[in-house]
Amino acid sequence: MDQGIFVPLVLGLLEGLTEFLPVSSTGHLLLAGHFFGLNQPATFIVLIQLGAILAIVTIYFAKLFALLMDALRGKKEALQFALNVLVASVPAAIAGVLAHDFIQGVLYESAMTICVMLVVGGIILLIVDRLPLKPKYTDIYTYPWHLCLIIGLFQMLALVPGVSRSGATVVGSLLFGTDKRSAAEFTFFIALPIMTGAFAYDFYKSRDLIFSGGVGIDIAIGFAAAFVVGTLVVRHLLDFVSQHGFGFFAWWRILVGGAGLIALLVF
């Protein structure tokens, strides 16, 4: 049956809803394909992230523009923050390029791996969220470079589908001294270079398929849906995390991963 715009629309909505939550957007998209037949080429999953990227840019445009102007004027604080974002992004960027084919060709095909990572990551997030940690850093603009490097190393774990980029960075941030709100906010900023780089790399590698295989329209639909929903999530996530922490998302991961494991083992 020709599913028309239904599949890219649903996957775009799912991408926008889950990209900035610590629940693994990639894991959810791949499981939607595995269990419900909502399939698209692996590169589609990466390329529709552009919608989520633009959601961050839209919400933080004034702040990003001010940071850019301050950096161009040579202000130390702005330059230091830009360097910190770069430091946090480089480890995952390098590992992503080196392991690109293995990740998309092997890990993306393993529903079992995704479900296990969802459950394990949910348990870890739940434990860390409940630890009596005393934050030393509450402002992302004052994070020291070594903390940003540590967060970047945690972000590498998210190359395994089901781990979650934001989930890994949040756990790393909390364990090494940040508060919950700034931990969530920093994931927005380090998402920009890593997701933009992933988009550009996959776009280049899949350019022939995009322009000749009819995938371009599907990507446009998924992009638009991811942008609209992602904007709503970014607008409200920080307030939610400040008031309620990450427990809800941890239980959601355990629920989805557990249901997936039961389905794989029983049916």
Sequence and secondary structure as in RCSB ss.txt:
>XXXX:A:sequence
MDQGIFVPLVLGLLEGLTEFLPVSSTGHLLLAGHFFGLNQPATFIVLIQLGAILAIVTIYFAKLFALLMDALRGK
KEALQFALNVLVASVPAAIAGVLAHDFIQGVLYESAMTICVMLVVGGIILLIVDRLPLKPKYTDIYTYPWHLCLI
IGLFQMLALVPGVSRSGATVVGSLLFGTDKRSAAEFTFFIALPIMTGAFAYDFYKSRDLIFSGGVGIDIAIGFAA
AFVVGTLVVRHLLDFVSQHGFGFFAWWRILVGGAGLIALLVF
>XXXX:A:secstr
   TTHHHHHHHHHHHHHTTTTT HHHHHHHHHHHH     HHHHHHTHHHHHHHHHHHTHHHHHHHHHHHHTT 
HHHHHHHHHHHHHHHHHHHHHHHTHHHHHHTGGG HHHHHHHHHHHHHHHHHHHHS    SB  GGG  HHHHHH
HHHHHHGGGSTTS HHHHHHHHHHHTTB HHHHHHHHHHHHHHHHHHHHHHHHHHTHHHHHHSSHHHHHHHHHHH
HHHHHHHHHHHHHHHHHHHTTHHHHHHHHHHHHHHHHHHHH 
